[in-house]
């Protein structure tokens, strides 16, 4: 499916929730791995994006190589390469759909 770039040039972005490992299987604890960078695990970070008087919370998947240490809620950050992609699947006869967000990296703002 196609993905779409998200322009954050005028936005203010804060960490809302600290990074957590992205799992493929909750029961076994198997980590999701980056297809573009073999051997690199993925994490999920909650980001609060504020722009034009509106704030939204996004759960963003990021390779661990793109995460600085000690990301905690409230820290202002810059996001590199944020993209949105729609998805759809069927589980137990029920169709589900949504939008997933992915970025290349996050850097803290000094």
BELWOWO-V123828 format. One record per residue. RES is the residue in one small letter. OMEGA is omega in whole degrees, -180 to 180 (none if undefined). Layout:
res->(RES,RES)
omega->(OMEGA,OMEGA)
//
This chain:
res->(x,x,x,x,x,x,x,x,x,x,x,x,x,x,x,x,x,x,x,x,x,x,x,x,x,x,x,x,x,x,x,x,x,x,x,x,x,x,x,x,x,x,x,x,x,x,x,x,x,x,x,x,x,x,x,x,x,x,x,x,x,x,x,x,x,x,x,x,x,x,x,x,x,x,x,x,x,x,x,x,x,x,x,x,x,x,x,x,x,x,x,x,x,x,x,x,x,x,x,x,x,x,x,x,x,x,x,x,x,x)
omega->(-180,175,-175,178,177,-178,-180,-175,-179,-176,170,-175,178,172,177,177,-179,180,173,179,174,-176,173,-177,-179,-176,-177,-177,-179,-178,172,-179,-179,180,-179,-179,-177,179,-180,-180,179,174,178,-180,174,180,174,-179,-179,-179,179,177,-179,178,179,178,179,170,-172,176,-177,174,-178,178,-180,-179,174,178,173,173,179,-180,178,-178,175,-177,169,-178,179,172,179,178,176,179,177,-180,178,174,178,-180,-178,177,180,177,177,178,180,178,176,-179,-179,177,178,-177,173,174,179,179,-178,none)
//
